[in-house]
Amino acid sequence: MRRKLPIGVLVSGSGSNLQSIIDSIEQGRLDAEIKVVISNIHDAFALKRAQNHSIPTLVISHENFETREAFDEAIVRALKSNRIELVVMAGFMRIITHVLLDAYPGKIMNIHPALLPSFPGMHAQRQAVDYGAKFSGCTVHFVDSGVDSGPIIIQAVVPVLDDDTEETLSARILKEEHRIYPQAIQYFASGRIRLNNRRVMIAEGQCEMSTALHNPGLSGF
Ligand code: GAR
């Protein structure tokens, strides 16, 4: 049997990305085991999703801590006591500090609903629509001390259509989030990720991606 990477998932909301990770594990495509799901929001639906699959959950409310560092210390304690090797932020709406970063250097991933470095921060989908971007997408990246600025592991591109709203674009992006996040974790679990400065290289089996995308489509050019 292949070794399963022990992961901890940090959530704040609906947890659809958590669900895609759970499903990928149950389908045998992702060699990981979710040891704990931690939420800073006590009624996050993500907790219910974890409990439905008998995954241990923990609520650590940021409101109970005076500083971001103290909150992160509590998270680190929970992760360490579960012997977590990769921290997966899945819709976790808190900025983390050096306390968490130093405890898991190069071992924290996040998913962001835009093609970074475009549209970091909050409301990334709305930013893309308002800006008039023709493409947006999603990015899984390692977390560093900046906001959505760490080394990029994988991205998916979707078109922004003329009649898109924040909601329709978010739905199109979310479908791709559910594909690339389990893939990024599997790259890590199978030991295929190499970091060259801030360029993430995937050893073996990377599909060639050479096709250019155009939106609107080209007519004969
Ligand atoms: C996802 O779209 C994720 O990319 C985004 O929150 C949503 C969580 O959905 N994360 C961020 O914006 C982080 N800056 P989920 O709870 O259903 O996985």
Boltz pocket constraint, residues with backbone or C-beta under 6 A from the ligand:
constraints:
  - pocket:
      binder: B
      contacts: [[A, 12], [A, 13], [A, 14], [A, 15], [A, 16], [A, 17], [A, 18], [A, 46], [A, 90], [A, 91], [A, 92], [A, 93], [A, 111], [A, 112], [A, 113], [A, 121], [A, 122], [A, 123], [A, 124], [A, 174], [A, 177]]
      max_distance: 6.0
